[in-house]
């Protein structure tokens, strides 16, 4: 049953990304192009997402299990450190160059777009590189 809800949630999220234009790299790049023909429509999408997420997190903070009875693990980190800032800068640079972030990248991959496949392969390579560097750092700390 959990897998069915996960599938339905993913489908609804993907459809929402398509309807909002977030899966269209040209639309995203138009939003990020403040010096050219700026398209502010995605600001409304992001504002709506932040509003819905804020309400959801307000309710979730009071719970220990999900609606399906599974354990609910919310983020606890509150520090802003070099790793967070560096990761944010890398994410933003990638988003600005490609006009794609992970969710829309998976939507594009699922729709058979070559751009989506290239993005997802690059994203997985970046994740693998992070794991290698993370292991190397943790090994160096234990020595």
C-alpha positions in Angstrom: 0.0 0.0 0.0 2.9 2.4 0.8 4.3 1.9 -2.7 1.0 2.8 -4.3 0.9 6.0 -2.3 4.5 6.7 -3.2 3.7 6.2 -6.9 0.6 8.4 -6.7 2.5 11.1 -4.9 5.3 11.0 -7.5 2.9 11.1 -10.3 1.0 14.1 -8.9 4.3 15.9 -8.2 5.5 15.2 -11.8 2.3 16.4 -13.3 2.4 19.5 -11.1 6.0 20.2 -12.4 4.8 19.8 -16.0 1.7 22.0 -15.5 3.7 24.7 -13.7 6.4 24.8 -16.5 9.2 23.7 -14.1 10.0 20.8 -16.4 10.7 23.2 -19.3 14.3 24.4 -19.1 13.6 27.4 -21.3 10.9 28.6 -18.9 13.2 28.2 -15.9 16.1 30.0 -17.7 13.6 32.8 -18.6 12.8 33.1 -14.9 16.5 33.2 -14.0 17.3 35.8 -16.7 16.8 39.0 -14.7 18.7 41.1 -17.3 16.8 39.9 -20.3 13.1 39.0 -20.9 12.4 38.0 -17.3 9.5 35.6 -16.8 8.3 36.0 -13.2 5.6 33.3 -13.4 7.7 30.6 -11.7 7.9 32.9 -8.6 4.2 32.3 -8.1 4.8 28.6 -8.4 7.6 28.7 -5.8 5.6 31.0 -3.5 2.7 28.5 -3.6 5.0 25.6 -2.9 6.6 27.4 0.1 3.1 28.2 1.4 1.9 24.6 1.1 5.2 23.3 2.5 5.0 25.7 5.5 1.6 24.5 6.4 2.6 20.8 6.0 5.7 21.2 8.1 3.7 23.0 10.8 1.4 20.0 11.1 4.2 17.4 10.7 6.3 18.9 13.6 3.5 17.8 15.9 3.5 14.2 14.7 5.8 11.2 15.0 4.3 9.1 12.2 3.1 9.7 8.7 -0.5 9.4 7.6 0.4 5.8 6.6 1.8 5.1 10.1 5.4 5.1 9.1 8.1 6.9 11.2 8.3 10.6 10.4 11.9 11.8 10.3 12.1 15.6 9.9 15.4 17.5 9.4 16.9 18.7 12.7 20.0 20.6 11.4 19.8 24.4 11.9 23.4 25.4 11.4 24.4 27.3 8.3 27.9 26.1 7.5 30.4 26.0 4.6 29.1 22.7 3.3 25.5 24.1 3.1 26.6 27.3 1.4 28.9 25.4 -1.0 26.2 22.9 -1.9 23.7 25.7 -2.4 26.1 27.5 -4.7 26.7 24.4 -6.7 23.0 23.6 -6.9 22.2 27.1 -8.0 25.0 27.2 -10.6 23.8 23.9 -12.1 20.2 25.1 -12.1 21.2 28.3 -13.8 23.3 26.6 -16.4 20.9 23.8 -17.3 17.5 25.2 -16.3 16.9 21.8 -14.6 16.9 20.7 -11.0 16.4 17.1 -9.8 12.6 16.8 -9.8 12.2 18.2 -13.3 15.2 16.2 -14.4 13.5 13.0 -13.5 10.3 14.2 -15.3 12.4 14.9 -18.4 14.1 11.5 -18.2 10.7 9.8 -17.8 9.4 11.6 -20.9 12.3 10.4 -22.9 14.1 13.7 -23.3 17.8 13.4 -24.0 18.4 16.6 -21.9 16.8 14.8 -18.9 19.0 11.7 -19.4 22.2 13.9 -19.6 21.1 15.8 -16.5 20.3 12.7 -14.4 23.6 11.0 -15.4 25.5 14.2 -14.4 23.5 14.4 -11.1 24.3 10.7 -10.3 27.9 11.3 -11.1 27.9 14.3 -8.7 26.3 12.3 -6.0 28.9 9.5 -6.4 31.7 12.0 -6.3 30.3 13.5 -3.1 30.2 10.0 -1.5 33.8 9.3 -2.5 34.9 12.7 -1.1 32.8 12.2 2.1 34.3 8.8 2.7 37.8 10.1 2.1 37.1 13.0 4.6 35.7 10.7 7.3 38.7 8.3 6.9 41.1 11.2 7.3 39.4 12.3 10.5 39.7 8.8 12.0 43.4 8.6 11.3 
